Amino acid sequence: MSSTDDKPPPLSIQDINNIITNLRNLLTSDCAEAEIAVATNTAANNLTGNEQDGSNRTGNEQDGTNKQDGDANQAQETNDKKKEPLYELGKLCKELDYMIRSFQELENLKNSLREPFETLEANVNDIVSDLEKDELRKQVQHNLRVFRNNITRVKILILLQLQAASINSDGNRALQTTFATGEAGDLPHLYGEHIFENSYYFKEFEEKYEGLDDRQKLCLLCFSIFPENSEIKKRFLRFWWVGENLIAGNGKDEMGDLNDTLTTFVEKRLIEPVLKKNRLQPRSYKVTPIVRSCLIHFAKKEGFFDYDQDGKPIMDFSSCNKACMVKSERATACWFADYLKGNDKDGNSEKPKEQEQHQEQGKLLQGKLSADLVKLQMLFNFPHENTLIRASQQIDKLQTLFNLSKQFPDLPTEWFSKMTGIKVLYLGRWEATAGQARHIEVEDIEFLKGFKNMKNLRLLSLQGISGIPKLPTTLCKLENLRILDLRACHDLEKLPDRIGSLKKLTYLDLSECYLLDYIPQQLNKLSELQVLKGFVILEAKNSCTLDDLSELPSLRKLSVNVNTTKFNIDEAGNALAKFQKLEKLRIAWGWGGMPRKEDSTLDSSSEQQQSKTKKKQASSISSAAAKASTDKVNKGEDKGNRERSAVAAAGEANSKTAKLGGGLRGTANIALMAKKWRRLSMKEREPQNLEGLERLVKLDLQCFPRSEPPTWLVPRKMKKLTNLSIRGGRLGYLNHEDGQKWNADTLRLKFLVNFKMNWKEMQQRFPNLKYLENLRCPRITFCPCDANGVWQKFVQSK
């Protein structure tokens, strides 16, 4: 007989359920017997104590009392020792009850899914049999639709079964009270459990983790510092990985490495993409709590970050050179609270030799902390004084400082200037702002002058920090800075004049800096700049313009905010044609860039006045010509004379009417005439070099202020345009020269009240269209969009 025949058959769910039930019953009986034994011993001890009390009443009462107290204490200790196993057995019984319920639910799920899976098996057999017959090929499509619908029903059935066994059940709560020590509803901290590290799931994750290269391992460990189920933006990961030099920082290769790395993690089910409606590609990712527990284990092992017992990153960077600024959820450290009260218990408990060493270093002065050390402790709340001292001594070795949840990230000036080895300094907000954004504020920007010593800094993020009206000139000394993130710095008013000295800067984000009223012209000296977001077109003197930006040789992506009415979108085409590598462009008109109400009223009144003048002119010409014709006929003149007289009379009437019309129009027609002249002159001065416009792949116009499109927005000049988005504004149509067609396959039209086009015209003008968004555009008709206003070609083909 072979060895395989000797193996026992695998246990069924019912067999496992029976084994656990028997074990539970055995433990329950042991608990009962133990309780009886404890009760019996307690009664016997009490009885013995009473007898001793009675015998000692006639004798030495003091000795009897002492003996009684000793016996009582001994009995209490015995009872406590015997109660401990009872408590443990009670917890085990609760956990076994939970396991029994779980296996019963699995058995119920198995029984409920037996019939649906038999139906799915029959569907597969029908499809396979139809594929073998040529005359039944048409039936396959129908069977596939039925098969897909049945799969959906089974998935729903599984979800309903899982909801029935929700996490709030008694069994689950008992299991959590056994392992978890946090708040109610928190998942247990599995990373510290020896049983978890020996589990099948951990071994499987370890195998996937070891299959990554060193660079991918470090990228994956970045997810370990975030709270459970947090959504981490793709843009943020790009910043961090470039700052850590984990991916290339040279444009397309950088995005290629980023996408390849994230795709690898998703395929291995190490992270999960966050998919949202109307988004073709995910922009955020997250990890499950179990994966995060595994990541914390490997992060501590690799010295990537250090964590406390609850799995939260801590400030102590003595062993890993990386630290997180975390909102303090616990009270002030005991030693520091005593120090503030004047006791300084922890400080006095130090050995004299260590205390002398601290005094020599200037950290402890006669038992007192320096002012900078006090600030550092108040900011990070170190649990021990020696941790504070060790951190202050190694602050020059710190490479990454990340603000995870701190509201006031002001750093002591002395320590900030000593961060000479820092590479990643992320003080701003990292969370997605779908909900209420976390408020971050600094009281003073004096500490930012410490930038002058950070020669190795590659990433600086001040995103969402209030209280920064300007940046110090020392910022311009960051010679290795690659990414400068100033997004949503609402108090920022100007940039340093010498910002052009950041020769290695590739990414600059000024989005949502609404008070920014000056951008220096030296911005065009950033020869390596590839992405510029939030560039503002202003009326300020010597401020940077689009013509200045066209000198940037590496710029690929540009977003522009228009805050002046003097900006001419047609003339901007000349500047855009000069860009060498620009591929993505967004132009948004703010409140300051929209035409004033009186200007639009003037144009409307001038057009109405012109129409009335034309009617009066036509009426005068016809009446004068009729009168002249009648007079000449009565005098018997020939036909030729009658025609000449009619023409002369008409000319005279036209001259009089023109003078009358000119008086009526007055200044109302000046604006209209100037407007027409500008359009004519722009057509005559169209850019001859169209290379800059032809390279555009994506164009986004927001709150466009005119009803007619820009003169350069035509298919002939946008040969590579694949993504066109127009959101808000007054645009009414798109230009089409000689029936030329657009090459765009993605079209987004939102909040366009005046835009007019039907589905047939759209298909003719956009023959390559694959994705359409039509949201609140009432004059775009007959489009087969879904309830979200989306139409996708590949969905229709399916």
MOMO-V124237 format. One line per field, one symbol per residue. ss: DSSP state (2 for helix, 1 for strand, 0 for the rest). phi: phi as a letter, one per 30 degrees, with the letter a starting at -180 (. if undefined). psi: psi as a letter, one per 40 degrees, with the letter a starting at -180 (. if undefined). A space follows every 10 residues. Layout:
ss = ???
phi = ???
psi = ???
This chain:
ss = 0022220000 0022222222 2222222222 2222222222 2222222222 2222200000 2222222222 2222222222 2222222222 2222222222 2222222222 2222222222 2222222222 2002222222 2222222222 2222222222 2222000002 2222222220 0000000002 2202222002 2222222222 0002222222 2222200000 0112222222 2220000000 0222222222 2222222000 0111000000 0001110022 2222222222 2200001000 0010000000 0111100000 0002222222 2000222200 0222222222 0001100110 2222222222 0000222222 2220222001 1110000000 0022222000 0001110000 0000000001 1000022222 2220000011 1000110001 0022222000 0011100000 0001000022 2000001110 0000000101 2222200000 1111111000 0010022220 0000001111 1100000022 2222220000 0001111110 2220002222 2222222222 2222222222 2222222222 2222000022 2222222222 2222222222 2222200222 2222222222 2222000000 2222000111 1111000000 0000000000 0011111110 0000002220 0000011111 0000001122 2222200000 1111100001 1000000001 11222220
phi = .ddddddddd dddddddddd dddddddddd dddddddddd dddddddddd dddddcddcd dddddddddd dddddddddd dddddddddd dddddddddd dddddddddd ddcddedddd dddddddddd ddcddcdddd dddddddddd dddddddddd ddddcddcdd ddddddddcc bdddjddddd dccddddcdd dddddddddd dddddddddd ddddddddid dcdddddded ddddidbdcb iddddddddd ddddddddhd bbdccbdibd bdcbbabded ddddddeddd ddidbcbddc icdbddcdcb ibbbccddcc deeedddddd djdhdddddd dedddddddd didcchicdd dddddddddc hddbdddddd dddcddcdcb bbddaddbdd ceeddddcdd cdcbbccddc ddcdcddddb bcdbcddddd edccdcdcbb bceidcjcda cdddedcddc dcbbcceidd cdcacddcdd dddcdcbbcc dicdcdbabd ddedcddcdc bbcidccbcd diddbddddd dddcdcbbbb ccbbdddcdd dddddddddc bdcbbbbbcd ddcddddddd dddddddddd dddddddddd dddddddddd dddddidddd dddddddddd dddddddddd dddddhdddd dddddddddd ddddcdddcc ddddddcbbb cbhddcdcdd dcdbedcbdc dcbbbbbijc ecabdbdhid cdcdcbbbbb hcdcdbacdd dddddbdcdb bbcbbhbdcc cidddddcic bbdddddd
psi = hidddehiii iidddddddd dddddddddd dddddddddd dddddddddd dddddedeah dddddddddd dddddddddd dedddddddd dddddddddd dddddddddd ddeddddddd dddddddddd dehdeedddd dddddddddd dddddddddd ddddgieeid dddddddddi eaiheiiigd dehdddeeid dddddddddd eiiddddddd edeeeiihfi hhiddddddd dddefdiifg bddddddddd dddddddefd ihihhiifhd iieiiiiidd dddddddddd defdiiiaee fhiidhedee eiihhhhhei ihiddddddd eedfdddeei iddddddddd eedhhfeiii ddddddddde fididddddd dddedeehdh hhhdehdgfh ihddddeegd ehdhggeahe ihfdahihhh iidieddeee ddegeehdhh hfhehiegdi iieedeegee hdhhhfhfgd ehdiiidfee egdehehhhe ifgdehehhi dedeegdehd hhiehhhiei heiiidddde ehdehdhhhh hhfieehhdd ddddddeeid ehdhhhhhha deeiiidddd dddddddddd dddddddddd dddddddddd ddddefiidd dddddddddd dddddddddd dddddbeded dddddddddd ddddfihdhe ddddehdhhh hhfheidiii degiddegde hehhhhhiae heiiihhfei iiehehhhhh fhdehhiidd dddddgdehd hhhghfgdeh ifhfiadefh hhddddd.
